Amino acid sequence: MVNSLSRKKDSRRSLLRNLATSLILYEEITTTKAKAKEVKAVVEHLIAKAKKNNLASRRLLLAYLFDKNATRKVFEVIVPRYKKLDSGFILSYKLGQRLGDSASLVMLKLREGEIVSVATNEIISKKDKNGNENNRTDKKPAQTKKTSGAKKTGSKDKK
C-alpha cells in the first residue's frame, strides 16, 4: 500500500512528481523521511526504465516529470553514469529533526558514478588529489577557531 502522506491522490501524485523532477535536476534534495521513502522508489523506477533507452521509456519520463530538461538529463547524463548499475542509484542520509515540528529530515542524493563524455562516449574516471580513482572519504571539514567578537583595548597614554 502506498503511503498517503496526508494528501489526496492527485495532490500526492503531484508532490511526488515535483520531488522526482527536483531530485533529477539538482541531484540532491532535503525532505521528510516519509516523502523521501516514496520518491526514492519512484526515481529508482524511472531511471531503471530509462536505461532501456527506447521511445516508450522516453515518453514515460516526459509524461511523469514536469520539466523536459529533467528528461533530457536522465537520458544524456544519468543513464550513462549508471551503465554498470542495475539499482541503488540514490543514497539517503539522515539529517536529524526539523526545528518547527520535529519531523525527521532526510537528504536524497544521486550516487556518483562514472562520468561519461557525451560527445565521445568515453568514460572519465574521477581522481582525487592523491591520484586515487573514485576513493571517497566522508570526513567532515576541519573546524576553524572562532575568535571572540570583543574588541582589543590597548593602553592609552595619558599626557
C-alpha positions, 0 to 999 in steps of 0.5 A: 500500500502506498503511503498517503502522506496526508494528501489526496491522490492527485495532490500526492501524485503531484508532490511526488512528481515535483520531488522526482523532477527536483531530485533529477535536476539538482541531484540532491534534495532535503525532505521528510523521511516519509516523502523521501521513502516514496520518491526514492522508489519512484526515481529508482523506477524511472531511471531503471526504465530509462536505461532501456533507452527506447521511445516508450521509456522516453515518453514515460519520463516526459509524461511523469516529470514536469520539466523536459530538461529533467528528461533530457538529463536522465537520458544524456547524463544519468543513464550513462553514469549508471551503465554498470548499475542495475539499482541503488542509484540514490543514497539517503542520509539522515539529517536529524529533526526539523526545528518547527515540528520535529519531523525527521529530515532526510537528504536524497542524493544521486550516487556518483558514478562514472562520468561519461563524455557525451560527445565521445562516449568515453568514460572519465574516471574521477581522481582525487588529489592523491591520484586515487580513482573514485576513493571517497572519504566522508570526513567532515571539514576541519573546524576553524577557531572562532575568535571572540567578537570583543574588541582589543583595548590597548593602553592609552597614554595619558599626557 
